[in-house]
Amino acid sequence: MKRCFSFTALCLAGVFALHSQAADEPSRLQRIQASQTLRVCIWPDYYGISFRNPKTQLLSGIDIDNAHDLAKALGAKAEFVDSSFATLVEDVTQDRCDIAMFAIGITPARQEKLHFTQPHLASDIYAITTKTNRRIQAWADIDKPGTVVVVAKGTLHEPIMKERLQWAQLRVVDTPAAREQEVQSGRADVFMTDYPFSRRMLDRSDWARLVSPNSTFHITPYAWAMHPHDSRLHVRVEQVLADMKRDGRLRANAQRHGLEPIVVAK
């Protein structure tokens, strides 16, 4: 069943007030237009979002397409910079990129450091276990004594599962690949992920089994993130995103990568 969420009000009242640029300091928007280059931070292992094919080295995903659309609207070309959820804040605030576009979950901790656009996607949390795991048959089996749940450090799943789990043991690992290895090896029962990454596991791993919540567990809106002190770029990006929602480009990009069920099109 297709599900679309509207979080328009969320993020518009962000934690940071808009900061004006110093008169003698060009904004990032001016730099982008002058250089005709939009530097875009991505996590290149995010299937359906910003994924680099290990064989061809080609990038694909909704936020790769979105980045090209955004860059074109700004009179520039997209230049992609590898990032991750663990280094996201540093990469954006230390000016390694102009904008981060890899379906970044809007969390209070991140809102304290970054300036988000309106959401373009929204996903619940899902679990991945092995086809041979007998302990986990349904969502209700996860939070029980003896169960080991894995999350990747720096992802939105880390604080959520720390708060929500009462009985299961939570293990935090350094990388998404490590959480997969923990489950596949049997050292853990499940790892927590979102809709796009769950698609990758089912499409590319013959050992993986999806465990979905019986009802809404924790919907997180996803957006693009920028430096908190450059209001000019933020306002222009918001205009482009609104145009993409209105003219159907965002939905088309979502459909191309199997993400229409989680697109926020309004």
N, C-alpha and C positions, 0 to 999 in steps of 0.2 A: 504494500500500500504506500502510495506517495505521501510524504509528510513534508510540509513546508512551514517554516516558523518565521514570525515577524518580531525582530528585536530592534526595530528602528529607534526606539527611545533609548535603548541601552547604548552606552558609549557616547551619545551626544552630550550627556551630562557627565563627562569623564572627570577623573580626579584632578587633572591639571587644567588650570585656566590657560587661555591662549596667551602666549608671550609674543610681544612685538619684536621684530628684528631691530638690531641697532642700525642706525642710519648708514653707517659706513661698512656694514657687513652684508654682503649679498646673501639672499636666502638660498636654500637648496634648490628651490624651483628655478631661480635665476641661473644657478650653476648648471642645472640639468638642461635648460634651454640653450645656454651658451655652448655647452660641450656636446649637446645632442645625444647625451648618454644618461640613462636611468640605471643606477646601480641597485640591483635587487638581491637581497639576501634570501637564500632558499636552503631548505634541508633536502639534499639530493637523494634521500632514501625514503621519501614519503610517497608511496604508491598512489597514483591518481591525483596527486597534488603537485609535487615537484620532484619527479623521479628521474634519476639518470640511469639509463640502461647500461649495465656493466659491460656488455659486449660492444655496443655501438657508441657508447658515451653520449647518446642523444638524450635531451631532456624532454619530458612530457608531463602532462597533468593540467588540471584546471588552472592553477596559479601560474603556470608557465604561459598558458594562453592568455590569462588575465593580464600578466605582466607585459606581454607584447601589445595588447590592446591599450593598456594604460600608457605605455611608452609612446605609442603612436599618437595618442591624444595630446601628449605633452611635447610633441615635435621631436621625439628622441627615439633611440633604440635601446632595448633592454640588454644590460650586461649583468650576468648572473654571478653571484658571490656565494660560495659554500658557507653555510652556517649550521646551526643546530639549536635545539631548544635550550641546551645547557649554556650556549654562548650568545643566545639571541640578544639579550639586553646589552651586553658589552659591544657586540657587533654594530648595533644600531646607534647607541649613544657615543661610541668612539669613532663614528663617521666612516665605518668600513662599507656602509651601503646607505642609500637614500631611503629605502623602504624595505621592510621584510614582508615577503609574500609566500607563506607556506602554511596557510590555514591555521593561524595561531589562535589558540584558545584564549578567550578574554577572561582573565582571572584577576582578583583584587591585587595580588602581588605584582602582576605584570602591569596593571593600570597605574601603579605607583611610579613606574619607571618609563613607560612608553605611552604614546598617543595612538589610539586605535581608530580605525574607520568604523562605519556601521558594519555589522556582520554580513557576510556573504554565504556562509554555511553554518549549520548547527548540527551537532551529533550527540547521541547518547554514548554511553560507555558499554563496551562489549568485552567478552572474555574469550581467550583462545586456549584450548587444551588439546591433548592428543586424542586420536581416535581410540587408543587403547586404555585411556585413563578410566578406571571404574569408579573412582571416588566422586568425580564431577559428572553428573548426568543432566543437571538442570541448574539454573541460576541460584536456587535456594541452597545448593550443596556447597557453594563457594565459601561463605562465611561460617565455617564450622571448625571446631578444634581439630588440629592435625593437618588442615589444608595450608599449603604454602602458595601465596599470591605474589607475583612479581610485577614490578613497575619499573620503568626507565627513569633515571634521575633527570630532573628538570622538566619532565612532562607534566601536564595538568593532572594526570592520574595519580601522581605521587601524593599531593595534599588531600585529594578527594578520598583516596582509599585509606590514608592514615586516619581520616576522620570517620569514615563509614564502617570500617571493619572492626568487629568486636571480638571475634573468636579466632579467626584465621591469622596465621603469621604473615606479615608483610615483609618482603625482601626488595630492597632498592638496588638496582644494578646500574652500571655506568652508561650503558648503551642499549638501544632497542635490540640490537643483535644478541646481546647477552641475555636479555629476557627470553628470547626465543630459544636459545641454547639451554637455559635452565629448565624450560618446560619440555623440550624435546628429549633432553637427557633423563627426565624423570626426577630431577632435583627439586622441581616445583610443579604444582598442579595446573595453574593457569597464569597467563599474563593478561593485563588489562590494556585495552586499546580502543580505537574509535572505528567508525564506519569505514572510512577509506582504507585504513591499514588492515582491517579485518578482511576486506576484499582481496588485498594482496595475498594474505595468508591462505585464503581458500583457493585463489587462482594459481598460486605458485608452490604450495606445500602439500604434498600428498598425505602428510601425517596430521595436519591441523584439523580441528573441529571447533566450530563456532558455538558459543553459549550466549544466548541473548537474554536480556532481562524480560521478565514477564510483563512488566509495566515500565513506565519511564523511571529510570534510575537517577540520571544526572545529565540533563541537556546542557551542553556548553556551546555558546556561539563562537564562531571563528571569524577572524577579520585579518586585516593587514595592519602593520605597526610601523610607526615612524618616531623620529626624535620628538620629545615633548615640547621643545622650544622653537619649533618652526611652524607657525600657524599657516603661513602662506601655502606651503606644500600640502599640508593637511586639508585645507579648504578646497584646493584644486583637485586633489585625489578624491575627496568626497563627491565632488561634482561629477567626475568621470564615472565613479562607481554607480551613482544614481542614474546616470545616462545608460550605463550598461544594463542595469536592472530594468529600466523603462523600455529600452529598444530590443531586449531579448538576448543580447550578447552573453550575459552572465549565464542565463539558463542554457543557451546553446553550448557554452563551454562545459557546463556541468553535465549535460547529456552526453557529450563526446567522451567523457571519462566515467560514465556510470554513476554520477553523483547527484542526479536530479532529486532523489528522495531526501537529500539533506540541504538543498539549495535554499537560501533566503532571498527570494526574488522580489520582495517588496520592502 
